[in-house]
């Protein structure tokens, strides 16, 4: 039998664990796994490499279209090229910070049009839950093919920009959950107490605080835990499936675990930067590492790693949230944009920090970056190396250190808190549905072979 692509000699991460084997691909699908599979038009010799399912990053912001306000933050071209270079073969795109926000049929179609012919990786879509789309918008998004929904309990959006995203009040969250429950899809939630964090930030700013450390202190752990509890209570009342985004403290994870044990359909994620950076180094790095929830101290980081290892955290994401450099270049941390560009350094950093430094199994690694997010958001053709799935792979060179430089980045704005850091593994090839979209030797492909995944 002859295949389109044959991967040989690599240590392949399958659902049951890693094994040195061959993987055959035809028409973009995995069609055989085993020894001596036969002939192929193309052969990739993966000797010495880890062959993992391509990352499914469940939390990425692309600002395309920018609406004249955010045109130079991150478009589909640079955003998905960054994914290709970083081993991210598919991702879930957030319904903000593009203008207009993705909240109804019209704005969803505008988003799809903006990405036409530009995608280097496959893209699933979140639709927004906002106070102004409760009269039909939720259903329009479902009919249009969104894979899930997203709501902010923290303050967000710019009220001077027509069509920008907006956080929910308690009623909007409750009513939106009732409507989303009828679709059967998941509502992802940014859970921070808006009233308390906004006021604490205002007081600190008025008192002359300027540091990132002071910023972290205005968003204490309980301001995450309380809205997580509130969201879980509303999920119980409405029957809505929920997912808590970017949990930055183990106490928040505990609430999710407890609710799941009580039968609530709830999961949570954390982000690469919470597992890598800690509070005491933030001010030496600068506002590029500002985000919300904030990056907490080393003890919290260690607690999050424990939750990752036990599986209480379902998966790890980048929360890639880029902006222009001027919005980060502030002497006062409270005035800087909150968001970290990170999608290009998920796989290598997590492999180094998790597998190489902490002994995470390869099976757990693949579950964290691919299998679990694909399952949670119903991306049924993604997430694992198994027959019938899309042939999405990332090839990792272990124990292969490099220092990240700005010129290595595919982002529109080449800023990242990982610049200057030594990372102990490298992504050397990325394959999307059987087609190489990145190799270390030749760079990112110029063929935009990605598609929007519509559910």
C-alpha positions in Angstrom: 0.0 0.0 0.0 1.2 3.5 -0.8 0.5 6.5 1.4 0.8 10.3 1.1 3.0 10.6 4.1 4.9 8.1 6.3 6.5 9.1 9.6 9.3 6.7 10.7 11.6 6.1 13.6 10.1 8.7 16.0 8.9 8.1 19.6 5.2 8.6 18.9 2.8 9.6 21.7 -0.3 7.5 21.3 -3.4 7.4 23.6 -2.0 4.5 25.6 1.5 5.9 25.8 4.7 6.4 23.7 6.1 3.9 21.3 8.6 3.9 18.5 6.4 3.2 15.5 5.4 4.3 12.0 2.4 6.5 11.3 0.8 6.6 7.8 -1.2 9.5 6.4 -3.6 9.6 3.4 -5.8 12.6 2.4 -4.8 14.4 5.6 -6.0 11.6 7.9 -4.1 9.1 10.0 -4.8 5.7 8.3 -2.4 3.3 9.8 -0.1 2.9 12.8 2.4 0.1 13.1 5.6 -1.4 11.7 6.7 -1.8 8.1 3.6 -0.1 6.8 4.7 0.2 3.2 5.6 2.8 0.6 4.8 6.5 0.7 5.1 9.6 -1.5 6.8 11.5 1.4 8.7 10.1 4.3 9.7 12.0 7.5 12.5 10.4 9.4 11.8 11.4 13.0 14.7 9.5 14.6 15.6 11.1 17.9 12.4 13.2 18.0 9.2 13.1 20.0 6.1 12.9 17.8 3.2 14.5 19.6 -0.3 15.3 18.5 -0.2 19.0 17.4 -1.2 21.4 20.1 -4.8 22.5 20.4 -4.5 25.8 22.1 -7.9 26.5 23.6 -7.3 30.2 24.4 -5.9 32.5 21.7 -6.8 36.1 20.8 -6.5 37.3 17.2 -7.5 40.9 16.5 -8.6 40.5 12.9 -10.5 42.6 11.9 -9.1 45.4 14.1 -11.9 47.8 13.0 -9.5 50.7 12.7 -8.7 50.4 16.4 -6.5 47.3 16.7 -5.3 46.7 13.2 -1.7 46.3 14.3 -2.1 44.0 17.3 -2.1 40.5 15.7 -3.8 39.4 12.4 -4.5 36.0 11.1 -1.4 35.8 9.0 1.2 36.5 11.8 -0.9 34.8 14.5 -1.2 31.5 12.6 2.4 31.6 11.4 3.3 31.8 15.1 1.2 28.8 15.8 2.9 26.9 13.0 6.3 27.6 14.3 5.3 26.8 17.8 3.6 23.4 17.1 0.0 24.7 17.5 -1.9 23.0 14.7 -5.3 24.3 15.8 -6.7 26.7 18.3 -9.8 28.1 19.8 -10.1 31.8 19.0 -11.6 34.2 21.6 -14.5 36.5 20.6 -12.4 39.6 21.6 -10.3 41.8 21.0 -11.3 42.0 17.3 -13.7 44.8 16.3 -16.5 44.0 16.1 -16.5 41.4 18.8 -18.0 38.0 17.8 -21.4 38.2 19.3 -24.0 37.4 16.6 -24.4 36.2 13.0 -23.1 39.3 11.3 -19.9 39.7 13.4 -19.2 36.0 13.1 -19.4 36.2 9.3 -17.1 39.3 9.4 -14.6 37.3 11.4 -14.7 34.4 8.9 -14.3 36.7 6.0 -11.3 38.4 7.7 -9.5 35.0 7.9 -10.3 33.8 4.4 -7.1 32.5 2.8 -4.9 33.6 5.7 -4.9 30.6 8.1 -1.8 28.5 8.7 -3.4 26.5 11.4 -7.0 25.4 11.9 -9.3 27.7 14.0 -12.3 26.9 16.1 -14.4 29.8 17.3 -15.7 31.1 20.6 -18.9 33.1 20.4 -19.3 35.9 23.0 -21.8 36.1 25.8 -22.4 39.8 26.5 -25.3 41.8 28.0 -26.3 43.0 24.5 -26.7 39.7 22.6 -29.3 37.9 24.8 -32.1 38.6 22.2 -31.1 36.1 19.6 -27.4 36.5 19.3 -26.6 33.3 21.3 -28.6 31.2 18.9 -27.2 32.9 15.8 -23.7 32.0 17.0 -24.7 28.4 17.5 -26.3 28.2 14.1 -23.1 29.8 12.6 -20.8 27.1 13.9 -19.1 28.3 17.0 -17.6 25.5 19.0 -18.2 27.2 22.4 -18.9 30.5 24.2 -17.0 32.9 26.3 -18.0 35.4 29.0 -16.1 37.8 31.2 -17.0 38.3 34.8 -14.0 40.8 35.1 -14.3 44.2 33.5 -13.3 44.3 29.9 -13.8 46.1 26.6 -13.6 49.7 25.6 -17.0 51.5 25.8 -15.8 54.2 23.4 -15.6 51.6 20.6 -18.8 50.5 19.1 -19.1 46.8 18.9 -16.4 46.0 21.5 -16.7 43.2 23.9 -18.4 43.7 27.3 -18.4 41.8 30.6 -21.6 40.3 32.0 -23.6 41.3 35.0 -25.0 38.5 37.1 -28.4 38.5 35.3 -26.8 38.4 31.9 -24.6 35.5 33.0 -27.6 33.6 34.3 -29.8 34.3 31.3 -27.0 33.6 28.9 -26.2 30.3 30.7 -29.8 29.2 30.2 -29.6 29.9 26.5 -26.2 28.3 26.0 -27.4 25.2 28.0 -29.9 24.6 25.2 -27.1 24.4 22.6 -25.2 21.8 24.6 -22.0 23.7 24.1 -19.6 24.9 26.8 -19.4 28.4 28.2 -15.8 29.4 29.1 -15.5 32.1 31.8 -13.0 34.7 32.8 -13.7 34.6 36.6 -12.5 37.6 38.5 -14.6 39.8 40.8 -14.9 43.0 38.8 -16.1 45.3 41.6 -13.4 44.4 44.1 -10.4 44.2 41.7 -11.4 47.4 39.9 -11.7 49.3 43.2 -8.5 47.9 44.7 -6.7 48.9 41.5 -8.1 52.4 41.6 -7.0 52.9 45.2 -3.5 51.6 44.5 -3.1 53.9 41.5 -4.4 56.9 43.5 -1.9 56.0 46.2 1.0 56.2 43.8 1.7 52.5 43.3 3.4 51.8 40.0 4.9 48.3 40.2 3.7 44.9 39.0 4.1 43.5 42.5 1.5 46.1 43.7 -0.7 45.3 40.7 -0.7 41.6 41.8 -1.7 42.6 45.3 -4.9 44.3 43.9 -6.1 41.0 42.6 -5.8 38.6 45.6 -6.7 34.9 45.4 -10.2 35.3 46.8 -11.1 37.6 43.9 -10.7 34.5 41.7 -12.3 32.0 44.0 -15.5 33.9 44.7 -16.6 34.3 41.0 -15.6 30.7 40.3 -18.0 29.7 43.1 -20.7 32.0 41.6 -20.3 30.6 38.1 -20.5 27.1 39.4 -23.7 27.9 41.4 -25.3 29.4 38.2 -24.2 26.3 36.2 -26.0 24.1 38.7 -29.2 26.2 38.4 -29.1 26.4 34.6 -27.5 23.1 33.5 -24.9 24.9 31.5 -21.6 23.2 30.9 -18.8 25.6 31.9 -15.0 25.9 31.7 -13.0 28.3 33.9 -10.2 30.0 31.9 -6.7 30.7 33.1 -7.0 29.7 36.7 -4.0 31.3 38.5 -4.3 29.7 42.0 -4.7 26.2 43.3 -7.7 27.3 45.5 -9.6 28.1 42.3 -8.9 24.6 41.0 -10.1 23.2 44.3 -13.5 24.7 43.6 -13.7 23.2 40.2 -12.7 19.7 41.5 -15.2 19.9 44.3 -18.0 20.9 41.9 -17.0 18.1 39.5 -17.2 15.6 42.3 -20.7 16.9 42.9 -21.7 16.2 39.3 -21.3 19.6 37.8 -20.0 19.6 34.2 -17.1 22.0 34.8 -13.4 22.0 33.8 -10.5 24.4 34.1 -7.3 25.4 32.5 -4.1 27.3 33.5 -1.6 29.0 31.3 2.0 28.4 30.4 3.1 31.7 32.0 1.6 30.8 35.4 3.7 27.7 35.4 6.9 29.5 34.4 7.0 33.0 35.9 6.5 34.2 39.5 5.7 37.5 41.2 9.2 38.3 42.4 10.6 38.5 38.9 7.9 40.5 37.3 9.2 44.0 37.8 12.6 43.0 36.5 10.9 41.8 33.3 8.5 44.7 32.9 4.8 45.2 31.8 5.2 42.6 28.9 4.4 40.1 31.6 1.3 41.8 33.0 -1.9 39.8 32.7 -5.1 39.1 34.6 -5.5 37.1 36.7 -1.9 38.0 37.7 1.1 35.8 38.0 1.4 34.9 41.6 4.2 33.7 43.9 6.4 30.6 43.7 4.2 28.7 46.2 1.2 29.3 44.1 3.1 28.2 41.0 4.1 25.0 42.7 0.5 24.4 43.7 -0.6 24.8 40.1 2.0 22.3 38.9 0.6 19.8 41.4 -2.9 20.3 40.0 -1.6 19.8 36.5 0.1 16.6 37.4 -3.0 15.2 39.2 -5.2 16.1 36.2 -7.4 18.5 38.2 -6.4 21.1 35.6 -7.7 19.7 32.3 -5.3 21.5 30.0 -2.8 24.3 29.6 -3.2 27.2 27.2 -1.3 30.3 26.1 -4.0 32.9 26.5 -2.1 34.6 23.6 -3.1 38.2 24.1 -0.9 40.5 22.0 -1.0 44.3 21.6 1.2 47.0 20.1 4.5 47.8 22.0 3.4 51.3 23.0 0.6 49.8 25.2 3.2 47.8 27.1 5.9 50.5 27.3 4.7 52.2 30.5 6.6 53.2 33.6 3.5 52.7 35.6 2.4 49.0 35.5 -1.2 50.0 36.2 -1.4 51.9 32.9 0.0 49.0 30.8 -2.2 46.6 28.7 -2.8 43.3 30.4 -2.0 40.4 28.2 0.9 38.1 27.2 1.9 37.0 23.7 2.8 33.4 24.1 1.3 31.0 21.5 4.7 30.4 19.8 6.3 29.1 23.1 3.6 26.8 24.5 5.0 23.5 23.3 8.7 24.0 23.9 8.3 25.6 27.3 5.8 23.1 28.6 7.9 20.2 27.3 11.0 21.5 29.0 9.3 22.5 32.3 6.9 19.6 32.5 8.5 16.6 30.9 12.2 17.3 31.2 12.3 19.2 34.6 9.4 17.7 36.5 9.0 14.2 35.1 5.6 14.6 33.4 4.8 11.5 31.3 4.6 12.0 27.6 1.1 10.7 27.7 0.1 13.4 30.2 1.9 16.0 28.1 -0.1 15.1 25.0 -3.4 15.1 27.0 -2.6 18.5 28.4 -1.7 20.2 25.1 -4.0 18.4 22.7 -6.3 15.5 23.7 -8.2 17.2 26.6 -8.9 20.6 25.0 -10.1 18.9 21.7 -12.5 16.7 23.7 -13.8 19.5 25.8 -14.7 21.7 22.9 -15.9 19.0 20.5 -13.0 19.3 18.0 -13.6 15.6 17.2 -11.0 15.3 14.4 -8.2 16.7 16.6 -6.2 15.9 19.7 -4.6 12.5 19.3 -2.5 10.3 17.1 -5.1 7.7 16.3 -6.6 6.2 13.1 -9.2 8.5 11.6 -8.0 11.7 13.2 -6.5 14.6 11.3 -2.8 14.1 10.7 -1.7 16.9 13.0 1.8 16.5 14.5 4.4 18.5 16.3 8.0 17.1 16.2 10.0 18.0 19.4 13.7 17.7 19.7 14.3 17.0 23.4 17.3 18.2 25.5 18.0 20.7 22.7 18.4 24.1 24.3 18.2 27.5 22.6 17.8 31.1 23.7 14.7 32.8 22.3 15.5 36.0 20.4 13.0 38.6 19.2 13.8 37.8 15.6 12.7 34.2 16.2 9.2 35.4 16.7 6.5 35.3 14.0 4.3 37.7 15.9 3.3 41.0 14.2 4.9 42.8 17.2 8.0 40.9 18.3 7.6 41.2 22.0 7.5 38.3 24.5 8.4 37.7 28.1 10.3 34.6 27.0 12.8 36.6 25.0 16.3 36.0 26.4 15.2 32.8 28.2 16.9 29.5 27.6 14.4 26.8 26.6 15.5 23.2 26.8 13.6 21.7 23.9 12.8 22.8 20.3 9.9 22.4 17.9 11.6 21.3 14.7 8.6 20.5 12.5 4.8 21.0 12.5 2.4 19.1 10.3 -1.3 20.0 9.7 -3.5 17.5 8.1 -0.5 15.8 6.5 1.1 19.0 5.2 4.3 20.4 6.7 3.6 24.0 7.8 6.9 24.5 9.6 10.3 23.0 9.6 13.4 24.3 11.4 15.4 24.0 8.1 13.0 25.9 5.8 10.9 28.0 8.2 7.1 28.5 8.0 5.4 27.5 4.8 3.8 30.1 2.6 0.8 27.9 1.9 -2.2 29.0 4.0 -3.7 25.5 4.4 -5.7 26.2 7.6 -9.5 26.3 7.8 -12.2 27.4 10.2 -13.6 24.5 12.2 -17.4 25.0 12.2 -19.5 23.0 14.7 
